[in-house]
Amino acid sequence: MAGIRVVVCLPAAAREDLGTALGQAMAPFEMFANPQWRFIWDSWTVRGGSDGSGFSVLPGFQDSSQLIHDDPRYDGTPLPSQAGMCAGGPRGMLDMTDFRALSKTMATVRAGAGGPWDLWHRLAPEHPPLLPWSTFQARHLDDPQGYPAERVLADYTAQPLLQAFAADPLSQIPGHREILWLRNQVGLVGALDGERSDFERRMVSHVYQPDILTLDGWWIEDGTMPIHGLCEDEDTCPHMRDGWHRQQDIGGYLDALADDVLLIKLRCHG
């Protein structure tokens, strides 16, 4: 959790007392003050303009007083923003190009995520049954010198089903360069052997999405588990459908906000 960067979304009126508004938005997720489900941070600061991790400013708005810049260092040293950068401001003044591209990538991956699963289950009856990783690992443990560790991966991945799958273009998902998990084919096979819907969700979850705190109080970290600021835990939260909806397309969510909604990058420690 240490060093997490989160984009906090606030209504335009929050600009009148930004510190208070940020504090109120972040409070439901403070460590030691909330249930474990919302046990996230113990300190935060506005940060992004000075280190280039914030937002690019659209042409014509670089000198706007509505932009938000980094808090000073702990010792009071100012942290001026890099040229053309800021820690936040009204959405309409910020360059949303990357978020739009992310939204398109998510749509592409989601649309194609079931293709590799379909291919795997079409190829499986045409090839010898896949021997599990444990078979090769057991051989190595029984005879480490005669069957060295490098043979385990080589022999496992040489199996006809895996070879046929990897060689077929349909095993790839457009927009997702690492969909095959080529360095973890054991995990790939485990996912492919499950349900199609589970495989699709797993593929989509491997697309990096920024951490956000939405206008309606959802903390979504690593694009995965949404946490609602008003509820005690996942099992009793009656709003989880809303959280999962937000989680599906964070780039699209941010890009669709009104132009006057404030987006502020924070660095949190937890």
Steps between C-alpha positions, in 0.01 A plus 500: 500500500792737564533759225164438336387776262126562484289739291237658725186634331325794668213730402592845372384667823777321690750754358381756757654295784700228328684376808178440691331337201791265443510412867129418504527287183800308631378457860299178441822322402731614781689226680410433865180707469292266286411132455769281345330507159578874488839474675706674226712808582670668794622814319452672166617807313415672171774393262543467124599828342859509621590138424313458172252246637205740488309645206605670180323833459315577178637788290364835611455401864862476618476819705148452634452571867256208511778246460613316812869456577700291744500553873840610637742242632476407868762766579310773316709493182281598201455242224421693179338309216695401193419697186157402371426280802285530811369288784140561400228740401169511313471199268441727201846656541684168516624283214285185508669329203647217707171431674316485168759258365464286812123491457540378141750235610261374766219474246724311257626256762153443640361430152775250419565345839298186433679416175802321651270297727292389200817407309639297789184296537483441125861381487493284814310203347739501201817445707627266773384597848721764657718362778492726806801700616517283812592196287818664375577660835477160671752356252742779586457450875557125464815544291631860514822419316358270235199724439613860571264790569535651152352182351180547699389814315639383166316169506181645641475767231599259221172312534302501173192675639699793640707524183191503276331758718800736508547472123143601419438878459163454671685442827580870507263777600538827306621777728641264760867421435547259790177306479680169466698550823789334318707500818221331694336241280402297805275787608375536145392136484331525837297797380413336168376187676248706699174659391495730198357792701773464764769497231355815343500682834856391566620625162336839546647531850851477354459835323658769717253764619576798725386510863206734554260632761175570320250778557263251661756366746650190334869434559624280214861387525693330216177491303373209706305485825274806552461611862202712601567775752163462671490123555659273757613220267448340160256236626255750645542785248174529304661722235765265360337499157574873476861444602557225245344723235750776581786249500432375147622815324685748720635695203151537359363603840755781537460619142120516529499725807382859460765754402486674839551185709834515679755222451783506756797263519601396851789294626396285793688298755343206675 
